[in-house]
């Protein structure tokens, strides 16, 4: 793993009482697959080697990791694992654990938490990609593309598209059978 469960807790402010990394680790693996698509296999492998060797002699990769990778990777992992932290499958179905001191949040609040984690991760990844593009001499392997490698070059911010085409009301004139348009004007 590129980051540890303790680093995820530190970055995201996850409660100290959350001690079961088994609920988070599968989602960290998925978040790292996404990161590999952004960095490319070559740079990702270089980063993994640098992490394994405690960044010995790798100042550029250490900066990349510390300033541009650790935080968004932690937030993306939290985004993916938030539902599992809320509830989990058991032998009798999907349940959330409750006791006298805690009560589960509603789905709307959980959705807002997930959206916020997604936003934090997307912002961090956008900064990472910009940093890599601005420093091609420090990270020449970022431009290396292994055959048939899927690459992610920007994040999707989500949201609602508000632009209307020229064929949609009110930009286009909608004409009824009687020859009048939506503004109740008669055609000549």
Beta strands, then each sheet from edge to edge (+ up, - down):
strand 1: 88-90
strand 2: 93-95
sheet 1: 1+ 2-
end
